[in-house]
Amino acid sequence: MTTQAPAVIVVAARTAIGTSRKGSLAAVEATQLAKPVITAAIERSGRGRTV
């Protein structure tokens, strides 16, 4: 049996910026903010768009 090396994320991306609690992003769900960041990280990795 072979073992796989642990996965490591080595890429940076960020979400939009707004003021906390009362700003323009207050009504946006965390998952909606995270999706473009995760998608960008995968695209930058060169592994394809698999989100």
DSSP file (Angstrom, degrees, kcal/mol; ACC not computed):
  #  RESIDUE AA STRUCTURE BP1 BP2  ACC     N-H-->O    O-->H-N    N-H-->O    O-->H-N    TCO  KAPPA ALPHA  PHI   PSI    X-CA   Y-CA   Z-CA
    1    1 A M              0   0    0      0, 0.0     2,-0.3     0, 0.0     0, 0.0   0.000 360.0 360.0 360.0 137.2    0.0    0.0    0.0
    2    2 A T        -     0   0    0      0, 0.0     2,-0.4     0, 0.0     0, 0.0  -0.785 360.0-140.4-104.5 151.8    1.3    3.5   -0.8
    3    3 A T        -     0   0    0     -2,-0.3     2,-0.3     0, 0.0     0, 0.0  -0.864  13.6-131.8-109.7 146.3    0.5    6.6    1.1
    4    4 A Q        -     0   0    0     -2,-0.4     3,-0.1     1,-0.1     0, 0.0  -0.705  23.5-111.3 -95.5 146.6   -0.2   10.0   -0.4
    5    5 A A        -     0   0    0     -2,-0.3    -1,-0.1     1,-0.1     2,-0.0  -0.445  45.8 -95.0 -69.0 149.0    1.4   13.2    0.7
    6    6 A P        -     0   0    0      0, 0.0     2,-0.2     0, 0.0    -1,-0.1  -0.338  41.4-107.8 -65.2 147.8   -0.9   15.6    2.5
    7    7 A A        -     0   0    0     -3,-0.1     2,-0.4     2,-0.0    -3,-0.0  -0.559  35.9-168.4 -75.9 139.4   -2.6   18.3    0.4
    8    8 A V        -     0   0    0     -2,-0.2     2,-0.6     2,-0.0     0, 0.0  -0.998  15.3-141.8-132.2 131.0   -1.2   21.8    0.9
    9    9 A I        +     0   0    0     -2,-0.4     2,-0.2     1,-0.1    -2,-0.0  -0.831  24.2 170.3 -94.0 120.2   -2.8   25.1   -0.4
   10   10 A V        +     0   0    0     -2,-0.6     2,-0.3    31,-0.1    -1,-0.1  -0.574  42.6  90.4-130.3  69.2   -0.1   27.5   -1.5
   11   11 A V        -     0   0    0     -2,-0.2     2,-0.4     2,-0.1    30,-0.1  -0.976  59.2-137.7-156.1 150.9   -2.0   30.3   -3.2
   12   12 A A        +     0   0    0     -2,-0.3     2,-0.3    28,-0.1    -2,-0.0  -0.926  28.1 152.6-119.2 142.3   -3.6   33.6   -2.1
   13   13 A A        -     0   0    0     -2,-0.4     2,-0.3    28,-0.0    24,-0.1  -0.957  22.3-150.4-154.0 158.9   -6.9   35.1   -3.1
   14   14 A R        -     0   0    0     -2,-0.3     2,-0.1    22,-0.1     3,-0.1  -0.940  11.0-122.1-137.7 160.0   -9.2   37.5   -1.3
   15   15 A T        -     0   0    0     -2,-0.3    19,-0.1     1,-0.2    18,-0.1  -0.342  48.2 -76.8 -87.5 173.7  -12.8   38.4   -1.0
   16   16 A A        -     0   0    0     -2,-0.1     2,-0.4    17,-0.1    -1,-0.2  -0.299  50.0-121.9 -64.7 158.1  -14.3   41.8   -1.6
   17   17 A I        +     0   0    0     -3,-0.1     2,-0.3     7,-0.0     7,-0.1  -0.893  41.7 148.9-110.5 134.9  -13.9   44.4    1.2
   18   18 A G        -     0   0    0     -2,-0.4     2,-0.1     5,-0.1     5,-0.1  -0.956  51.1 -82.8-151.5 166.8  -16.7   46.1    3.0
   19   19 A T     >  -     0   0    0     -2,-0.3     4,-1.0     1,-0.1     6,-0.4  -0.469  58.2 -97.4 -74.2 149.6  -17.3   47.5    6.5
   20   20 A S  T  4 S-     0   0    0      1,-0.2     2,-2.8     2,-0.2    -1,-0.1  -0.328  86.4 -11.5 -73.2 148.6  -18.4   45.0    9.0
   21   21 A R  T  4 S+     0   0    0      1,-0.2    -1,-0.2     4,-0.1    -2,-0.0  -0.141 138.3  38.1  64.9 -42.0  -22.0   44.3   10.0
   22   22 A K  T  4 S+     0   0    0     -2,-2.8    -1,-0.2     4,-0.0    -2,-0.2   0.384  94.0 104.6-118.3   2.4  -23.7   47.3    8.3
   23   23 A G  S >< S-     0   0    0     -4,-1.0     3,-1.7     1,-0.1     4,-0.3   0.012  90.3 -82.8 -80.4-173.5  -21.7   47.5    5.1
   24   24 A S  T 3  S+     0   0    0      1,-0.3     3,-0.2     2,-0.1    -1,-0.1   0.677 128.2  47.9 -65.7 -18.8  -22.5   46.6    1.5
   25   25 A L  T >  S+     0   0    0     -6,-0.4     3,-1.4     1,-0.2    -1,-0.3   0.321  78.4 103.8-103.5   7.2  -21.6   43.0    2.1
   26   26 A A  T <  S+     0   0    0     -3,-1.7    -1,-0.2     1,-0.3    -2,-0.1   0.830  83.8  45.7 -60.0 -33.7  -23.6   42.5    5.3
   27   27 A A  T 3  S+     0   0    0     -4,-0.3     2,-0.4    -3,-0.2    -1,-0.3   0.474  89.9 104.5 -89.6  -1.8  -26.3   40.6    3.6
   28   28 A V  S <  S-     0   0    0     -3,-1.4    -3,-0.0     1,-0.1     5,-0.0  -0.678  73.4-123.4 -85.9 128.9  -24.0   38.3    1.6
   29   29 A E     >  -     0   0    0     -2,-0.4     4,-1.5     1,-0.1     3,-0.5  -0.343  18.2-120.2 -66.7 149.0  -23.6   34.8    2.9
   30   30 A A  H  > S+     0   0    0      1,-0.2     4,-2.3     2,-0.2     5,-0.2   0.859 114.2  56.5 -58.3 -37.2  -20.1   33.6    3.7
   31   31 A T  H  > S+     0   0    0      1,-0.2     4,-1.9     2,-0.2    -1,-0.2   0.852 104.2  52.8 -66.1 -33.1  -20.4   30.8    1.1
   32   32 A Q  H  4 S+     0   0    0     -3,-0.5    -1,-0.2     1,-0.2    -2,-0.2   0.842 112.1  45.5 -70.1 -32.6  -21.2   33.4   -1.6
   33   33 A L  H  X S+     0   0    0     -4,-1.5     4,-0.7     1,-0.2    -2,-0.2   0.853 114.2  49.0 -74.5 -35.2  -18.0   35.3   -0.6
   34   34 A A  H  X S+     0   0    0     -4,-2.3     4,-2.8    -5,-0.2     5,-0.3   0.826  95.3  71.7 -75.7 -32.4  -15.9   32.1   -0.5
   35   35 A K  H  X S+     0   0    0     -4,-1.9     4,-2.7     1,-0.2     5,-0.2   0.912  99.7  43.7 -56.6 -50.6  -16.9   30.6   -3.8
   36   36 A P  H  > S+     0   0    0      0, 0.0     4,-2.3     0, 0.0    -1,-0.2   0.849 114.5  52.1 -65.2 -30.1  -15.1   33.1   -6.1
   37   37 A V  H  X S+     0   0    0     -4,-0.7     4,-2.2     2,-0.2    -2,-0.2   0.937 112.7  43.3 -68.2 -46.3  -12.0   32.9   -3.8
   38   38 A I  H  X S+     0   0    0     -4,-2.8     4,-2.3     2,-0.2     5,-0.2   0.908 114.1  51.5 -65.5 -42.0  -11.9   29.1   -3.9
   39   39 A T  H  X S+     0   0    0     -4,-2.7     4,-2.5    -5,-0.3    -2,-0.2   0.923 110.6  48.4 -60.3 -45.4  -12.6   29.1   -7.7
   40   40 A A  H  X S+     0   0    0     -4,-2.3     4,-2.6     1,-0.2    -1,-0.2   0.896 110.0  52.0 -62.5 -41.0   -9.7   31.6   -8.3
   41   41 A A  H  X S+     0   0    0     -4,-2.2     4,-1.2     2,-0.2    -1,-0.2   0.907 111.5  46.6 -63.0 -41.6   -7.3   29.5   -6.1
   42   42 A I  H  X>S+     0   0    0     -4,-2.3     5,-1.0     2,-0.2     4,-0.6   0.922 113.0  49.1 -67.0 -43.5   -8.2   26.3   -8.1
   43   43 A E  H ><5S+     0   0    0     -4,-2.5     3,-1.0     1,-0.2     5,-0.2   0.904 110.9  50.2 -62.7 -41.1   -7.8   28.2  -11.5
   44   44 A R  H 3<5S+     0   0    0     -4,-2.6    -1,-0.2     1,-0.2    -2,-0.2   0.759 101.1  64.6 -68.1 -24.2   -4.4   29.6  -10.4
   45   45 A S  H 3<5S-     0   0    0     -4,-1.2    -1,-0.2    -3,-0.3    -2,-0.2   0.716 103.3-129.4 -72.8 -19.1   -3.2   26.2   -9.3
   46   46 A G  T <<5S+     0   0    0     -3,-1.0    -3,-0.1    -4,-0.6    -2,-0.1   0.610  77.9 114.6  80.7  11.3   -3.4   24.9  -12.9
   47   47 A R  S   <S-     0   0    0     -5,-1.0    -4,-0.1     1,-0.3     2,-0.1   0.371  81.9-101.9 -95.5   3.2   -5.4   21.9  -11.9
   48   48 A G        -     0   0    0     -6,-0.4     2,-1.0    -5,-0.2    -1,-0.3  -0.180  40.8 -67.1  98.6 165.7   -8.5   22.9  -13.8
   49   49 A R        +     0   0    0      1,-0.1    -1,-0.1    -3,-0.1   -10,-0.1  -0.795  63.7 150.0 -97.2  98.2  -11.8   24.4  -12.8
   50   50 A T              0   0    0     -2,-1.0    -1,-0.1     1,-0.1   -11,-0.0  -0.037 360.0 360.0-122.9  31.0  -13.5   21.7  -10.7
   51   51 A V              0   0    0    -12,-0.1    -1,-0.1   -16,-0.0   -12,-0.1   0.455 360.0 360.0 -88.7 360.0  -15.6   23.7   -8.2
